Amino acid sequence: MIEIGINGLIRFLSYIAPFIIRRMYTQERLASKVKIIVGSEGDGVYIQAGQLPRAQVWLEITNLTPFPIEPDRVIVKLSCGQEIAKLTLLERRVIQSTEEQRYLLEQNLTSFQVDALREQSEITKAQLEIYGFFLSKVHNFSIINKYISTNNVRVVNLGLNKP
């Protein structure tokens, strides 16, 4: 209850004296209050290596700042031992304060990327390197070199068409 009152006061101050809020909430502070994780429901990372190979990543972005934010672009480098795909999120949806949004990032894979996956004996873990650029009324800010490792990986049809 107190937190809601404080957030309301901060929003009110942002209209009356925005320079005070800009001093209180630096770009670094805003970036530290945005949480990005791999989706925990279902398959967070899904790699289809069959006839139409593709990679999918579910991201959950949580806004813990007192201001609405909007992802300008989020770039994710997916690695399973080596870099497999570079996925980009260009969808702009406003994320209100204390709200969580789920985003699906998809990328078609080339035959070279699928061959690199097949060289590995078993894929149980994926690493993501995230670069995010966000818009806010207070500051535009970025999250650079955020590393996430997840076991929520599903790879299908990896053994198909194996020579």
Salt bridges, closest charged atoms under 4 A:
ASP43 OD2 - ARG154 NH1 3.29
GLU60 OE2 - ARG102 NH1 2.91
ASP72 OD2 - ARG73 NH1 2.46
ASP72 OD1 - ARG92 NH2 2.28
GLU91 OE2 - ARG93 NE 2.75
GLU106 OE2 - ARG54 NE 3.68
ASP115 OD1 - ARG118 NH1 3.83
